[in-house]
Amino acid sequence: MSRLLLLHLVPAWVRLWPAWLLRSLHRRVQLLQTIRFKSNFPKGSEYRRLSNLCGREFTVVLPQLIGPRAVTFTSVEGLYQGLKYTLTEQFGRGQMLDGERGVDTLVAVTSEKANKYRADIQGGFDGKLSCMVAKAIKPPKAAPQDDDGVLERLQRQAGLEAFAQRVLLKQNDKALVLLACQLLMYSENEAARVLLLSTGRYRLEEQDDTGDFWSISRDGTVGRNANGQNLMLIRRLLQTSGAGGGSSAEEEPVLRRLSTLAHAIFSELEDLMLGRRAGSCRWNPLDVTTGLETRGYEEVLLQVEQELAPH
Protein backbone atom coordinates (compact mmCIF):
# COMPACT_ATOMS: atom_id res chain seq x y z
CA MET A 1 0.00 0.00 0.00
CA SER A 2 1.45 3.41 -0.99
CA ARG A 3 2.28 6.07 1.56
CA LEU A 4 -0.08 8.46 -0.25
CA LEU A 5 -2.97 6.04 0.13
CA LEU A 6 -2.11 5.44 3.77
CA LEU A 7 -2.09 9.20 4.34
CA HIS A 8 -5.63 9.46 2.98
CA LEU A 9 -6.75 6.67 5.33
CA VAL A 10 -5.47 8.55 8.38
CA PRO A 11 -8.07 10.89 9.89
CA ALA A 12 -7.36 14.58 9.30
CA TRP A 13 -7.17 15.29 13.00
CA VAL A 14 -4.40 12.69 13.42
CA ARG A 15 -2.39 14.30 10.61
CA LEU A 16 -2.30 17.47 12.66
CA TRP A 17 -0.39 15.78 15.49
CA PRO A 18 3.20 16.96 15.94
CA ALA A 19 5.88 15.00 14.06
CA TRP A 20 7.58 13.80 17.25
CA LEU A 21 4.35 12.23 18.46
CA LEU A 22 3.72 10.49 15.13
CA ARG A 23 7.29 9.12 15.20
CA SER A 24 6.77 7.87 18.73
CA LEU A 25 3.54 6.10 17.77
CA HIS A 26 5.18 4.56 14.70
CA ARG A 27 8.01 3.24 16.89
CA ARG A 28 5.55 1.73 19.35
CA VAL A 29 3.82 -0.13 16.52
CA GLN A 30 7.18 -1.22 15.11
CA LEU A 31 8.24 -2.63 18.49
CA LEU A 32 5.20 -4.92 18.46
CA GLN A 33 6.79 -6.59 15.41
CA THR A 34 10.37 -6.54 16.71
CA ILE A 35 12.57 -8.91 18.69
CA ARG A 36 15.22 -6.96 20.58
CA PHE A 37 18.18 -8.83 22.01
CA LYS A 38 21.57 -8.60 23.67
CA SER A 39 23.63 -11.11 25.62
CA ASN A 40 21.88 -9.96 28.81
CA PHE A 41 18.50 -8.98 27.35
CA PRO A 42 15.66 -9.99 27.51
CA LYS A 43 16.47 -11.51 30.87
CA GLY A 44 15.92 -15.26 30.84
CA SER A 45 14.99 -15.32 27.15
CA GLU A 46 16.51 -17.67 24.58
CA TYR A 47 16.72 -14.71 22.22
CA ARG A 48 19.77 -13.55 24.17
CA ARG A 49 21.53 -16.35 22.30
CA LEU A 50 21.14 -14.45 19.03
CA SER A 51 24.08 -12.45 20.36
CA ASN A 52 27.47 -12.98 18.68
CA LEU A 53 28.86 -13.54 22.19
CA CYS A 54 26.87 -16.75 22.60
CA GLY A 55 28.85 -20.00 22.68
CA ARG A 56 28.36 -21.55 19.22
CA GLU A 57 31.10 -23.88 18.00
CA PHE A 58 32.02 -23.96 14.32
CA THR A 59 35.15 -24.84 12.34
CA VAL A 60 36.68 -22.72 9.59
CA VAL A 61 39.45 -22.99 7.03
CA LEU A 62 40.73 -19.58 5.93
CA PRO A 63 44.25 -20.17 4.53
CA GLN A 64 45.07 -16.54 3.79
CA LEU A 65 43.71 -15.06 7.01
CA ILE A 66 44.41 -17.81 9.55
CA GLY A 67 46.47 -20.63 8.05
CA PRO A 68 46.15 -23.95 6.23
CA ARG A 69 44.66 -25.89 9.15
CA ALA A 70 41.04 -25.96 10.25
CA VAL A 71 40.42 -23.99 13.44
CA THR A 72 37.37 -24.35 15.70
CA PHE A 73 36.00 -21.20 17.32
CA THR A 74 33.60 -21.13 20.24
CA SER A 75 31.65 -18.03 19.14
CA VAL A 76 31.17 -15.67 16.21
CA GLU A 77 32.73 -12.95 18.34
CA GLY A 78 35.87 -15.05 18.83
CA LEU A 79 36.49 -15.29 15.10
CA TYR A 80 35.47 -11.70 14.38
CA GLN A 81 37.73 -10.21 17.06
CA GLY A 82 40.52 -12.65 16.23
CA LEU A 83 40.60 -11.53 12.59
CA LYS A 84 41.64 -8.06 13.75
CA TYR A 85 45.03 -9.54 14.69
CA THR A 86 47.73 -11.81 13.45
CA LEU A 87 47.71 -15.20 15.21
CA THR A 88 43.93 -15.33 14.80
CA GLU A 89 44.07 -19.03 15.64
CA GLN A 90 44.92 -18.11 19.25
CA PHE A 91 41.28 -17.04 19.62
CA GLY A 92 40.26 -20.60 18.66
CA ARG A 93 38.98 -23.23 21.07
CA GLY A 94 41.42 -24.04 23.86
CA GLN A 95 44.06 -21.59 22.67
CA MET A 96 45.71 -18.76 24.57
CA LEU A 97 42.90 -16.22 24.00
CA ASP A 98 39.91 -18.51 24.46
CA GLY A 99 38.07 -20.03 27.40
CA GLU A 100 39.72 -20.64 30.76
CA ARG A 101 43.16 -20.39 29.21
CA GLY A 102 42.20 -17.06 27.70
CA VAL A 103 41.02 -15.80 31.08
CA ASP A 104 44.45 -16.62 32.55
CA THR A 105 46.17 -14.79 29.68
CA LEU A 106 44.01 -11.67 30.01
CA VAL A 107 44.42 -11.52 33.79
CA ALA A 108 48.20 -11.83 33.37
CA VAL A 109 48.42 -8.72 31.16
CA THR A 110 45.74 -6.52 32.78
CA SER A 111 44.53 -5.64 36.25
CA GLU A 112 41.18 -7.33 35.60
CA LYS A 113 39.75 -10.00 37.90
CA ALA A 114 39.15 -13.48 36.52
CA ASN A 115 35.78 -14.17 38.11
CA LYS A 116 33.61 -12.03 35.84
CA TYR A 117 35.11 -13.58 32.70
CA ARG A 118 34.69 -17.09 34.03
CA ALA A 119 31.06 -16.29 34.88
CA ASP A 120 30.43 -15.26 31.25
CA ILE A 121 31.94 -18.51 29.97
CA GLN A 122 29.98 -20.60 32.44
CA GLY A 123 26.82 -18.74 31.41
CA GLY A 124 27.33 -19.78 27.79
CA PHE A 125 28.62 -16.48 26.43
CA ASP A 126 32.16 -17.49 25.49
CA GLY A 127 32.61 -14.58 23.09
CA LYS A 128 32.62 -11.98 25.86
CA LEU A 129 36.26 -12.81 26.57
CA SER A 130 37.49 -12.11 23.03
CA CYS A 131 35.50 -8.88 23.04
CA MET A 132 37.21 -7.78 26.26
CA VAL A 133 40.65 -8.73 24.88
CA ALA A 134 40.05 -6.49 21.87
CA LYS A 135 38.79 -3.64 24.07
CA ALA A 136 41.85 -3.88 26.30
CA ILE A 137 44.32 -3.67 23.42
CA LYS A 138 45.39 -0.16 22.45
CA PRO A 139 47.53 0.90 19.46
CA PRO A 140 51.27 0.10 19.79
CA LYS A 141 53.17 2.53 21.99
CA ALA A 142 54.54 5.53 20.11
CA ALA A 143 58.09 5.40 21.48
CA PRO A 144 60.29 2.73 23.14
CA GLN A 145 60.46 4.67 26.39
CA ASP A 146 56.67 4.75 26.76
CA ASP A 147 55.01 2.35 29.19
CA ASP A 148 54.00 -1.00 27.76
CA GLY A 149 50.33 -1.46 27.01
CA VAL A 150 48.30 -4.65 26.86
CA LEU A 151 49.53 -5.33 23.31
CA GLU A 152 53.20 -5.25 24.35
CA ARG A 153 52.52 -7.38 27.41
CA LEU A 154 50.69 -9.94 25.28
CA GLN A 155 53.71 -10.10 22.97
CA ARG A 156 55.84 -11.16 25.94
CA GLN A 157 53.65 -14.23 26.53
CA ALA A 158 55.12 -17.47 25.18
CA GLY A 159 53.36 -18.29 21.92
CA LEU A 160 52.14 -14.73 21.30
CA GLU A 161 55.43 -13.10 20.31
CA ALA A 162 54.16 -12.41 16.76
CA PHE A 163 50.79 -11.09 17.92
CA ALA A 164 50.01 -7.74 16.23
CA GLN A 165 47.13 -5.63 15.03
CA ARG A 166 46.00 -5.76 11.44
CA VAL A 167 44.85 -2.85 9.30
CA LEU A 168 41.81 -0.95 10.59
CA LEU A 169 38.94 -1.36 8.13
CA LYS A 170 36.18 1.06 7.20
CA GLN A 171 33.02 0.62 9.27
CA ASN A 172 30.89 -0.98 6.55
CA ASP A 173 33.73 -3.36 5.69
CA LYS A 174 33.93 -4.40 9.36
CA ALA A 175 30.23 -5.23 9.27
CA LEU A 176 30.77 -7.40 6.18
CA VAL A 177 33.58 -9.25 7.98
CA LEU A 178 31.13 -9.90 10.82
CA LEU A 179 28.53 -11.09 8.30
CA ALA A 180 31.01 -13.58 6.84
CA CYS A 181 31.82 -14.89 10.33
CA GLN A 182 28.10 -15.23 11.10
CA LEU A 183 27.45 -17.04 7.81
CA LEU A 184 30.14 -19.61 8.60
CA MET A 185 28.72 -20.23 12.06
CA TYR A 186 25.12 -20.55 10.86
CA SER A 187 26.22 -22.89 8.08
CA GLU A 188 27.47 -25.33 10.75
CA ASN A 189 25.57 -24.79 13.98
CA GLU A 190 22.10 -26.35 13.95
CA ALA A 191 20.96 -24.93 17.31
CA ALA A 192 21.76 -21.42 16.12
CA ARG A 193 19.79 -21.92 12.89
CA VAL A 194 16.75 -23.27 14.73
CA LEU A 195 16.72 -20.25 17.04
CA LEU A 196 17.13 -17.76 14.19
CA LEU A 197 14.34 -19.34 12.17
CA SER A 198 12.07 -19.30 15.24
CA THR A 199 11.99 -15.49 14.98
CA GLY A 200 9.80 -15.80 11.89
CA ARG A 201 9.51 -12.47 10.11
CA TYR A 202 9.98 -10.26 13.14
CA ARG A 203 12.40 -7.39 12.80
CA LEU A 204 15.62 -8.14 14.72
CA GLU A 205 17.35 -5.37 16.64
CA GLU A 206 20.40 -5.51 18.85
CA GLN A 207 19.37 -3.84 22.10
CA ASP A 208 21.35 -0.84 23.32
CA ASP A 209 20.34 2.05 25.55
CA THR A 210 22.20 4.61 23.45
CA GLY A 211 22.49 2.94 20.04
CA ASP A 212 25.51 2.79 17.74
CA PHE A 213 26.49 1.42 14.33
CA TRP A 214 25.89 -2.18 15.46
CA SER A 215 22.74 -1.65 17.51
CA ILE A 216 19.80 0.71 17.90
CA SER A 217 18.33 2.69 20.78
CA ARG A 218 14.93 1.77 22.20
CA ASP A 219 13.23 4.78 20.62
CA GLY A 220 14.76 3.90 17.25
CA THR A 221 16.36 7.32 16.74
CA VAL A 222 20.03 6.39 17.25
CA GLY A 223 21.98 3.52 15.71
CA ARG A 224 22.16 1.59 12.43
CA ASN A 225 21.47 -1.93 13.75
CA ALA A 226 24.11 -3.47 11.46
CA ASN A 227 24.18 -6.68 13.49
CA GLY A 228 20.40 -7.06 13.31
CA GLN A 229 20.52 -6.41 9.57
CA ASN A 230 23.09 -9.19 9.13
CA LEU A 231 20.94 -11.67 11.03
CA MET A 232 17.83 -10.79 9.05
CA LEU A 233 19.74 -11.37 5.80
CA ILE A 234 20.92 -14.80 6.97
CA ARG A 235 17.39 -15.68 8.12
CA ARG A 236 16.03 -14.57 4.74
CA LEU A 237 18.52 -16.80 2.93
CA LEU A 238 17.46 -19.75 5.07
CA GLN A 239 13.75 -19.05 4.68
CA THR A 240 13.78 -18.52 0.91
CA SER A 241 15.70 -21.77 0.50
CA GLY A 242 13.09 -23.66 2.51
CA ALA A 243 15.48 -24.50 5.34
CA GLY A 244 14.03 -25.99 8.50
CA GLY A 245 17.15 -25.51 10.59
CA GLY A 246 18.28 -29.13 10.60
CA SER A 247 21.38 -30.83 9.20
CA SER A 248 19.85 -33.44 6.90
CA ALA A 249 20.97 -34.11 3.35
CA GLU A 250 18.05 -31.98 2.11
CA GLU A 251 19.45 -29.00 4.00
CA GLU A 252 22.98 -29.39 2.64
CA PRO A 253 22.58 -27.10 -0.42
CA VAL A 254 21.25 -24.32 1.82
CA LEU A 255 24.13 -24.62 4.27
CA ARG A 256 26.62 -24.75 1.42
CA ARG A 257 25.10 -21.54 0.08
CA LEU A 258 25.80 -19.76 3.38
CA SER A 259 29.40 -21.01 3.43
CA THR A 260 29.96 -20.04 -0.22
CA LEU A 261 28.67 -16.53 0.44
CA ALA A 262 30.97 -16.18 3.46
CA HIS A 263 34.03 -17.19 1.46
CA ALA A 264 33.08 -14.83 -1.38
CA ILE A 265 32.96 -11.93 1.10
CA PHE A 266 36.29 -12.92 2.65
CA SER A 267 37.81 -13.21 -0.83
CA GLU A 268 36.83 -9.60 -1.54
CA LEU A 269 38.05 -8.30 1.83
CA GLU A 270 41.20 -10.31 2.60
CA ASP A 271 43.62 -8.04 0.70
CA LEU A 272 42.29 -5.10 2.73
CA MET A 273 42.50 -7.05 5.99
CA LEU A 274 46.09 -8.11 5.29
CA GLY A 275 47.17 -4.61 4.24
CA ARG A 276 47.92 -5.63 0.66
CA ARG A 277 45.75 -2.82 -0.69
CA ALA A 278 44.15 0.31 0.70
CA GLY A 279 40.65 1.69 0.42
CA SER A 280 37.50 -0.37 0.68
CA CYS A 281 35.62 -3.24 -0.97
CA ARG A 282 33.73 -2.82 -4.23
CA TRP A 283 30.38 -2.62 -2.48
CA ASN A 284 31.48 0.26 -0.25
CA PRO A 285 32.70 3.15 -2.45
CA LEU A 286 34.61 5.99 -0.81
CA ASP A 287 34.54 9.70 -1.52
CA VAL A 288 37.61 10.47 -3.65
CA THR A 289 38.31 13.67 -1.73
CA THR A 290 37.59 12.77 1.89
CA GLY A 291 38.03 8.99 1.81
CA LEU A 292 34.73 8.65 3.71
CA GLU A 293 32.13 5.99 3.00
CA THR A 294 29.40 7.22 0.66
CA ARG A 295 26.77 4.55 1.38
CA GLY A 296 24.85 3.48 4.44
CA TYR A 297 25.25 -0.12 5.49
CA GLU A 298 21.70 -0.95 4.37
CA GLU A 299 22.64 -0.07 0.79
CA VAL A 300 25.95 -1.96 0.97
CA LEU A 301 24.24 -5.07 2.35
CA LEU A 302 21.54 -4.92 -0.33
CA GLN A 303 24.15 -4.85 -3.09
CA VAL A 304 26.00 -7.81 -1.58
CA GLU A 305 22.75 -9.78 -1.44
CA GLN A 306 21.74 -8.89 -5.00
CA GLU A 307 25.17 -9.76 -6.40
CA LEU A 308 26.14 -12.83 -4.38
CA ALA A 309 22.87 -14.28 -3.10
CA PRO A 310 20.02 -13.47 -5.50
CA HIS A 311 16.73 -15.20 -4.69
FENUR-V207311 format. One record per pair of residues at least 4 apart in sequence whose C-alpha atoms are under 8 Angstrom apart, sorted by the first residue. I is the first residue (numbers start at 0). J is the second residue. D is the distance in whole Angstrom. If there is no record, write none. Layout:
BEGIN
I:J:D, I:J:D
END
This chain:
BEGIN
0:4:7, 0:5:7, 1:5:6, 2:6:6, 3:7:7, 4:8:6, 5:9:6, 9:13:7, 9:14:7, 10:14:7, 11:15:7, 12:16:7, 16:20:7, 16:21:7, 17:21:7, 18:22:6, 19:23:6, 20:24:6, 21:25:6, 22:26:6, 23:27:6, 23:218:7, 24:28:6, 25:29:6, 26:30:6, 26:218:7, 26:219:7, 27:31:7, 28:32:7, 29:33:6, 30:34:8, 32:201:5, 32:202:6, 33:201:5, 33:202:4, 33:203:6, 33:204:7, 34:46:8, 34:198:8, 34:201:6, 34:202:6, 34:203:5, 34:204:6, 35:40:8, 35:41:8, 35:203:6, 35:204:5, 35:205:6, 35:206:5, 36:40:5, 36:41:6, 36:46:6, 36:47:5, 36:49:7, 36:50:7, 36:203:8, 36:204:6, 36:205:5, 36:206:5, 37:41:7, 37:46:8, 37:47:5, 37:48:8, 37:49:7, 37:50:6, 37:205:6, 37:206:5, 37:207:8, 38:47:5, 38:48:7, 38:49:8, 38:50:5, 38:52:7, 38:53:7, 38:124:7, 39:47:6, 40:44:7, 40:46:8, 40:47:6, 40:206:7, 41:46:7, 41:47:6, 42:47:8, 43:47:8, 45:49:8, 45:194:8, 46:50:8, 46:194:8, 47:53:8, 48:52:8, 48:53:5, 48:191:8, 49:53:7, 49:191:8, 49:194:8, 49:195:7, 51:74:7, 51:75:5, 51:76:5, 51:126:7, 51:181:8, 52:74:6, 52:75:7, 52:76:5, 52:77:8, 52:124:5, 52:125:6, 52:126:4, 52:127:5, 53:74:6, 53:75:8, 53:123:6, 53:124:4, 53:125:6, 53:126:6, 54:73:5, 54:74:5, 54:123:5, 54:124:5, 54:125:5, 54:126:7, 55:72:8, 55:73:5, 55:74:5, 55:75:7, 55:184:7, 55:188:7, 55:191:7, 56:71:7, 56:72:6, 56:73:4, 56:74:6, 56:184:7, 56:188:7, 57:71:6, 57:72:6, 57:73:7, 57:74:8, 57:183:7, 57:184:5, 57:187:6, 57:188:7, 58:69:6, 58:70:5, 58:71:4, 58:72:6, 58:184:8, 58:187:8, 59:69:5, 59:70:6, 59:71:6, 59:72:8, 59:183:7, 60:65:8, 60:66:7, 60:67:7, 60:68:6, 60:69:5, 60:70:7, 61:65:5, 61:66:6, 61:67:7, 61:69:8, 62:66:4, 62:67:5, 62:68:7, 63:67:8, 63:269:7, 64:82:7, 64:87:8, 64:269:7, 64:273:8, 65:82:8, 65:85:8, 65:86:7, 65:87:6, 65:88:6, 70:88:7, 70:91:6, 70:92:8, 71:91:6, 71:92:6, 72:77:6, 72:78:6, 72:90:7, 72:91:5, 72:92:5, 73:77:7, 73:91:7, 73:92:6, 73:125:7, 73:126:7, 74:78:7, 74:125:6, 74:126:5, 74:184:8, 75:79:6, 75:126:7, 75:177:8, 75:180:6, 75:181:6, 75:184:7, 76:80:6, 76:126:5, 76:127:8, 76:129:7, 76:130:7, 77:81:6, 77:90:6, 77:91:7, 77:97:8, 77:126:5, 77:129:5, 77:130:7, 78:82:6, 78:87:7, 78:90:7, 78:91:7, 78:180:7, 79:83:7, 79:176:7, 79:177:6, 79:180:6, 80:84:8, 80:129:6, 80:130:7, 80:133:7, 81:85:8, 81:86:8, 81:87:5, 81:88:7, 81:89:8, 81:90:6, 81:129:7, 82:87:6, 82:165:8, 83:87:8, 83:164:6, 83:165:5, 83:166:8, 83:167:8, 83:272:8, 84:162:7, 84:163:6, 84:164:4, 84:165:5, 85:161:7, 85:162:5, 85:163:5, 85:164:6, 85:165:7, 86:159:8, 86:161:7, 86:162:6, 86:163:8, 87:91:7, 88:94:7, 89:94:5, 89:95:5, 89:96:5, 89:97:7, 90:94:6, 90:95:7, 90:96:5, 90:97:5, 90:129:7, 91:96:7, 91:97:6, 92:97:6, 92:98:7, 93:97:6, 93:98:6, 93:99:8, 93:100:7, 94:98:8, 94:100:7, 94:101:7, 95:100:6, 95:101:5, 95:104:6, 96:100:7, 96:101:4, 96:102:7, 96:104:7, 96:105:8, 96:128:8, 96:129:7, 96:132:8, 97:101:4, 97:102:7, 97:125:8, 97:128:7, 97:129:7, 98:102:6, 98:120:7, 98:125:7, 98:128:7, 99:103:6, 99:117:7, 100:104:6, 101:105:6, 101:128:7, 102:106:6, 102:113:6, 102:116:7, 102:117:7, 102:128:7, 103:107:6, 103:113:7, 104:108:7, 104:153:8, 105:109:6, 105:111:8, 105:132:7, 106:110:6, 106:111:6, 106:112:6, 106:113:6, 108:149:6, 108:152:6, 108:153:6, 109:149:7, 112:116:8, 113:117:6, 114:118:6, 115:119:6, 116:120:6, 116:127:7, 116:128:6, 117:121:6, 118:122:6, 119:123:6, 119:124:5, 119:125:6, 119:127:7, 119:128:8, 120:124:5, 120:125:5, 120:126:8, 120:127:8, 120:128:8, 121:125:8, 125:129:8, 126:130:6, 127:131:6, 128:132:6, 129:133:6, 130:134:6, 131:135:6, 132:136:6, 135:149:7, 136:148:7, 136:149:5, 136:150:5, 137:148:7, 137:149:7, 137:150:7, 138:150:8, 138:164:8, 139:148:7, 139:150:7, 139:151:7, 140:145:6, 140:146:7, 140:147:7, 140:148:7, 141:145:7, 147:151:6, 147:152:7, 148:152:6, 149:153:6, 150:154:6, 150:162:8, 150:163:8, 151:155:7, 152:156:7, 153:159:6, 153:160:8, 153:162:7, 154:159:5, 154:160:4, 154:161:7, 154:162:6, 155:159:7, 155:160:6, 156:160:7, 165:272:7, 165:273:7, 165:274:7, 166:271:7, 166:272:6, 166:273:7, 166:274:6, 167:272:8, 168:172:6, 168:173:6, 168:271:7, 168:272:7, 168:279:8, 169:173:6, 169:279:7, 169:292:8, 170:174:6, 171:175:6, 171:283:7, 171:292:8, 171:295:8, 171:296:6, 171:299:8, 172:176:6, 172:268:8, 172:279:7, 172:280:7, 172:283:7, 173:177:6, 174:178:6, 174:225:7, 174:226:8, 175:179:6, 175:264:7, 175:300:8, 176:180:6, 176:264:7, 176:265:7, 176:268:8, 177:181:6, 178:182:6, 178:229:6, 178:261:7, 179:183:6, 179:260:7, 179:261:4, 179:262:7, 179:264:6, 179:265:7, 180:184:6, 180:261:7, 181:185:6, 181:230:8, 182:186:6, 182:233:7, 182:257:5, 182:258:6, 182:260:7, 182:261:6, 183:187:7, 183:257:7, 183:258:5, 183:261:6, 184:188:6, 185:189:7, 185:191:6, 185:192:6, 185:254:8, 185:257:8, 186:254:5, 186:255:7, 186:257:6, 186:258:6, 187:254:7, 188:192:7, 189:193:6, 189:244:6, 189:245:6, 189:246:7, 190:194:6, 190:244:8, 191:195:6, 192:196:6, 192:244:5, 192:245:8, 193:197:6, 193:243:7, 193:244:5, 193:245:7, 194:198:7, 195:199:8, 195:230:8, 195:234:6, 196:234:6, 196:237:8, 196:238:8, 196:243:8, 196:244:7, 202:231:7, 203:227:5, 203:228:7, 203:230:7, 203:231:7, 204:214:7, 204:215:7, 204:224:6, 204:226:8, 204:227:5, 204:228:8, 205:213:7, 205:214:5, 205:215:6, 205:224:6, 205:226:7, 205:227:6, 206:210:8, 206:214:6, 206:215:6, 206:216:7, 206:217:7, 207:211:8, 207:214:6, 207:215:6, 207:216:5, 207:217:7, 208:215:8, 208:216:5, 208:217:6, 209:215:7, 209:216:5, 209:217:8, 209:221:7, 209:222:8, 210:214:5, 210:215:4, 210:216:4, 210:217:8, 210:221:5, 210:222:4, 210:223:8, 211:215:6, 211:216:8, 211:221:7, 211:222:4, 211:223:6, 211:224:7, 212:222:5, 212:223:5, 212:224:6, 212:225:6, 213:222:7, 213:223:6, 213:224:5, 213:225:5, 213:226:5, 213:227:8, 214:222:6, 214:223:6, 214:224:4, 214:225:6, 214:226:7, 214:227:7, 215:219:6, 215:220:8, 215:221:6, 215:222:4, 215:223:6, 215:224:5, 216:220:6, 216:221:5, 216:222:6, 223:296:8, 224:228:6, 225:229:6, 225:296:7, 225:297:8, 226:230:6, 227:231:6, 228:232:6, 228:297:8, 229:233:6, 230:234:6, 231:235:6, 232:236:6, 232:304:8, 233:237:6, 233:257:8, 234:238:6, 235:239:6, 236:240:6, 236:257:8, 236:308:8, 236:310:8, 237:241:6, 237:242:5, 237:243:8, 237:244:8, 237:253:7, 238:242:6, 238:243:8, 239:310:7, 240:253:6, 242:250:6, 242:253:7, 243:250:8, 244:250:8, 245:250:7, 246:250:6, 246:251:7, 247:251:7, 250:254:6, 251:255:6, 252:256:6, 253:257:7, 254:258:6, 255:259:6, 256:260:6, 257:261:6, 258:262:6, 259:263:6, 260:264:6, 260:307:7, 260:308:7, 261:265:6, 262:266:6, 263:267:6, 263:307:8, 264:268:6, 265:269:6, 266:270:8, 267:280:6, 267:281:8, 268:272:6, 268:280:6, 269:273:6, 270:274:6, 270:275:5, 270:276:6, 271:275:6, 271:276:5, 271:277:6, 271:278:7, 271:279:7, 271:280:8, 278:285:8, 278:290:8, 279:283:6, 279:284:7, 279:285:7, 280:284:7, 282:299:6, 282:302:7, 282:303:7, 283:292:7, 283:293:7, 283:294:7, 283:299:6, 284:292:6, 284:293:6, 284:294:7, 285:289:8, 285:290:5, 285:291:5, 285:292:5, 285:293:6, 286:290:5, 286:291:5, 286:292:6, 286:293:6, 294:298:6, 294:299:7, 295:299:7, 296:300:6, 297:301:6, 298:302:6, 299:303:6, 300:304:6, 301:305:6, 302:306:6, 303:307:6, 303:308:7, 304:308:5, 304:309:6, 305:309:5
END
